[in-house]
Amino acid sequence: MKVAYVFSTSGHTASYKMGKMILPQLESGTHGVDVIGMFFFDDNNYVLRKGDPIGERLAKVAKEQGIMLMMCDQCALERQLAEGEPGNCTPSGVVDGVMVGCFPDLYSALAGNPPDQVITL
């Protein structure tokens, strides 16, 4: 089964649920499904900052396992993790391999390998 995660709950959902539960399972090969993408909203974007220990681990796993990492463009801009304008911006100061975009960009990025399930945390 292929899944995509959407980290939308305010607070530190990505640093806790992804960082302490999902990421260790991905690193050890025990997660049980193929994760094809992760989309980050609000303060969850902070985990993707360059130098963040969780973000650096995630970037490594994402590269090895072909996991798409994307930040909400407006959320990233508000947190100085992207430059430009909504709908036309690029990531800045984040771990390698992170994209920035809105829902149409997410749909496009996942279209070639669509998930069976989308899990929102």
C-alpha positions as CSV (number, residue, x, y, z in Angstrom):
1,M,0.0,0.0,0.0
2,K,1.2,3.5,-0.8
3,V,0.4,6.4,1.5
4,A,0.9,10.1,1.6
5,Y,0.9,12.1,4.9
6,V,-0.4,15.6,5.4
7,F,0.8,17.3,8.5
8,S,-1.8,19.9,9.1
9,T,-2.6,20.0,12.8
10,S,-1.2,23.1,14.5
11,G,1.6,22.7,17.0
12,H,4.4,20.2,16.6
13,T,2.7,17.3,14.8
14,A,5.6,16.8,12.5
15,S,8.3,16.9,15.1
16,Y,6.4,14.5,17.4
17,K,4.3,12.1,15.3
18,M,6.6,12.0,12.3
19,G,9.9,12.5,14.3
20,K,9.2,10.0,17.0
21,M,6.9,7.5,15.4
22,I,7.0,7.5,11.6
23,L,10.6,8.5,10.9
24,P,12.2,5.8,13.1
25,Q,10.0,3.2,11.4
26,L,11.0,4.4,8.0
27,E,14.7,4.4,9.0
28,S,14.4,0.8,10.3
29,G,12.3,-0.5,7.4
30,T,9.4,-1.4,9.7
31,H,6.8,1.2,8.7
32,G,4.7,-1.4,6.8
33,V,3.7,0.8,3.8
34,D,5.4,2.7,1.1
35,V,5.3,6.4,1.9
36,I,5.3,8.4,-1.4
37,G,4.9,11.9,-0.1
38,M,4.6,14.3,2.9
39,F,2.9,17.7,2.8
40,F,3.6,20.2,5.6
41,F,1.3,23.0,6.8
42,D,1.8,25.8,9.4
43,D,4.5,25.4,12.0
44,N,5.1,21.8,10.9
45,N,7.3,23.4,8.2
46,Y,9.9,24.2,10.8
47,V,11.0,20.6,11.0
48,L,12.3,21.0,7.4
49,R,14.8,23.8,8.3
50,K,18.4,23.1,7.3
51,G,20.2,21.8,10.3
52,D,17.1,20.5,12.1
53,P,18.1,17.0,13.3
54,I,14.7,15.6,12.4
55,G,14.6,17.4,9.1
56,E,18.1,16.2,8.1
57,R,17.1,12.6,9.0
58,L,13.9,12.9,7.0
59,A,15.7,14.4,4.0
60,K,18.1,11.4,4.0
61,V,15.3,8.8,4.2
62,A,13.2,10.7,1.6
63,K,16.1,10.6,-0.9
64,E,16.8,6.9,-0.2
65,Q,13.1,5.9,-0.5
66,G,11.9,8.4,-3.1
67,I,9.5,10.3,-0.7
68,M,8.3,13.6,-2.0
69,L,8.6,16.4,0.6
70,M,6.5,19.6,0.1
71,M,5.7,22.6,2.1
72,C,2.6,24.7,1.7
73,D,3.8,27.8,-0.2
74,Q,1.9,30.4,1.9
75,C,2.9,28.7,5.2
76,A,6.6,28.5,4.1
77,L,6.6,32.2,3.0
78,E,5.2,33.3,6.4
79,R,7.9,31.4,8.2
80,Q,10.8,32.7,5.9
81,L,11.3,29.2,4.5
82,A,10.6,30.2,1.0
83,E,11.1,33.2,-1.2
84,G,8.8,34.7,-3.8
85,E,5.1,35.0,-3.9
86,P,2.3,32.4,-3.3
87,G,2.0,30.3,-6.4
88,N,5.6,31.2,-7.5
89,C,8.1,30.7,-4.8
90,T,11.2,28.5,-4.0
91,P,12.3,26.9,-0.8
92,S,15.0,28.7,1.2
93,G,17.0,27.5,4.2
94,V,15.5,24.0,4.2
95,V,16.9,20.5,3.9
96,D,17.7,19.1,0.5
97,G,14.9,17.9,-1.7
98,V,12.1,19.9,-0.3
99,M,9.6,21.4,-2.7
100,V,7.1,24.2,-2.1
101,G,3.7,24.6,-3.5
102,C,-0.1,24.5,-3.1
103,F,-2.7,21.8,-3.6
104,P,-2.4,21.8,-7.5
105,D,1.3,21.3,-7.1
106,L,0.8,18.5,-4.7
107,Y,-1.7,16.8,-7.0
108,S,0.8,17.1,-9.9
109,A,3.7,15.8,-7.8
110,L,1.8,12.7,-6.8
111,A,0.0,12.1,-10.1
112,G,2.7,9.7,-11.5
113,N,2.6,7.5,-8.4
114,P,-0.7,8.2,-6.6
115,P,-1.2,7.1,-3.0
116,D,-3.8,4.5,-2.0
117,Q,-4.4,6.4,1.2
118,V,-3.9,10.0,2.3
119,I,-3.4,10.3,6.1
120,T,-3.9,13.7,7.7
121,L,-2.1,14.3,11.1
